Amino acid sequence: MADTEASLREERLKSALWYSIGQFVDEECLRQNLNATPQFIGALTELVYTQISNTSRDLETFAKHAGRAVVHTDDVMLLSRRNEGLESVLKTFVEEIRAEEGRAAPRAGAGAKWRGKAAVGRGKGRGRK
């Protein structure tokens, strides 16, 4: 029964994603005088859904590794580390949000205890001694 509910929920999520992507693609096609087939929209939906699934799994793993049940900003920043453009945009966004809230950006190395241990353990020399 729970398996059926999960399957139904996944199909509903995919349908909502397909609808949103279809709307976006239709708008862009009209704007640029192009056409997109339903097969293209379906394939793009599958690609986006797979990327979202992988990203959410990674974020959950990062949070769990840090001993938390909730995903934090640090987890998202860790995920974005291999995409310099995305990392830069996210850093700017986080700094703007923190400035609006009146919070200062955390200093480098502050926070999770594992950062220092991992950096020293890998010979990077950036961790606390």
C-alpha positions as CSV (number, residue, x, y, z in Angstrom):
1,M,0.0,0.0,0.0
2,A,2.8,2.5,0.9
3,D,4.6,1.5,-2.3
4,T,1.5,2.4,-4.3
5,E,1.1,5.8,-2.5
6,A,4.8,6.6,-3.2
7,S,4.4,5.6,-6.8
8,L,1.3,7.8,-7.1
9,R,3.0,10.7,-5.4
10,E,6.0,10.4,-7.8
11,E,3.7,10.4,-10.8
12,R,1.9,13.5,-9.6
13,L,5.2,15.2,-9.1
14,K,6.4,14.3,-12.5
15,S,3.1,15.5,-14.0
16,A,3.4,18.8,-12.3
17,L,7.0,19.1,-13.4
18,W,6.0,18.2,-17.0
19,Y,3.3,20.9,-16.9
20,S,5.7,23.6,-15.6
21,I,8.4,22.7,-18.1
22,G,5.9,22.5,-20.9
23,Q,4.7,26.1,-20.0
24,F,8.3,27.4,-20.0
25,V,9.2,25.7,-23.3
26,D,6.0,26.9,-24.9
27,E,6.8,30.5,-23.8
28,E,10.4,30.3,-25.1
29,C,9.2,28.7,-28.4
30,L,6.8,31.6,-29.0
31,R,9.4,34.2,-28.1
32,Q,12.0,32.7,-30.4
33,N,9.7,31.5,-33.1
34,L,10.6,27.8,-32.6
35,N,8.8,24.5,-32.1
36,A,9.2,21.8,-29.5
37,T,7.7,18.3,-29.7
38,P,6.0,16.7,-26.9
39,Q,8.8,14.1,-26.9
40,F,11.3,16.8,-26.3
41,I,9.3,18.1,-23.3
42,G,9.0,14.6,-22.0
43,A,12.7,13.9,-22.3
44,L,13.5,17.3,-20.7
45,T,11.1,16.5,-17.9
46,E,12.8,13.1,-17.2
47,L,16.3,14.8,-17.3
48,V,15.2,17.5,-14.8
49,Y,13.4,15.0,-12.5
50,T,16.5,12.8,-12.4
51,Q,18.7,15.8,-11.6
52,I,16.4,16.9,-8.8
53,S,16.4,13.3,-7.4
54,N,20.2,13.1,-7.4
55,T,20.5,16.6,-5.9
56,S,18.0,15.9,-3.1
57,R,19.7,12.6,-2.3
58,D,23.1,14.3,-2.2
59,L,21.8,17.1,0.1
60,E,20.2,14.6,2.5
61,T,23.5,12.7,2.6
62,F,25.5,15.9,3.4
63,A,23.1,16.8,6.2
64,K,23.2,13.3,7.6
65,H,27.0,13.2,7.5
66,A,27.0,16.5,9.6
67,G,24.6,14.8,12.1
68,R,21.6,16.8,11.1
69,A,18.1,15.9,9.9
70,V,17.7,19.3,8.1
71,V,19.5,20.5,5.0
72,H,21.4,23.8,5.6
73,T,22.8,26.4,3.3
74,D,26.3,24.9,3.9
75,D,25.0,21.6,2.3
76,V,23.8,23.5,-0.8
77,M,27.1,25.4,-1.1
78,L,29.0,22.1,-0.8
79,L,26.9,20.6,-3.6
80,S,27.6,23.6,-5.8
81,R,31.4,23.6,-5.3
82,R,32.1,21.9,-8.7
83,N,30.1,24.5,-10.7
84,E,32.0,27.8,-10.2
85,G,29.3,29.9,-11.9
86,L,26.5,28.4,-9.8
87,E,28.6,28.6,-6.6
88,S,29.3,32.3,-7.3
89,V,25.6,33.1,-7.8
90,L,24.6,31.2,-4.7
91,K,27.3,32.9,-2.6
92,T,26.1,36.3,-3.7
93,F,22.5,35.3,-3.0
94,V,23.3,34.0,0.5
95,E,25.3,37.1,1.3
96,E,22.3,39.3,0.2
97,I,19.9,37.3,2.3
98,R,22.1,37.5,5.3
99,A,22.6,41.2,4.9
100,E,18.9,41.7,4.7
101,E,18.5,39.7,7.9
102,G,21.3,41.6,9.6
103,R,23.5,38.6,10.0
104,A,27.2,38.6,9.1
105,A,28.6,35.9,6.9
106,P,30.2,33.1,8.9
107,R,34.0,33.2,9.1
108,A,35.9,30.6,7.1
109,G,36.3,27.4,9.0
110,A,33.6,28.2,11.6
111,G,30.8,25.8,12.0
112,A,31.1,22.1,11.3
113,K,33.8,20.3,13.2
114,W,34.5,17.8,10.4
115,R,35.7,20.6,8.0
116,G,38.9,21.1,9.9
117,K,39.5,17.3,10.4
118,A,38.8,16.6,6.7
119,A,41.1,19.3,5.5
120,V,44.0,18.3,7.7
121,G,43.4,14.6,7.0
122,R,43.7,15.3,3.2
123,G,46.9,17.3,3.6
124,K,45.3,20.6,2.6
125,G,46.5,22.4,5.7
126,R,43.4,24.6,6.0
127,G,42.0,23.0,9.1
128,R,42.4,23.9,12.8
129,K,45.2,22.2,14.7
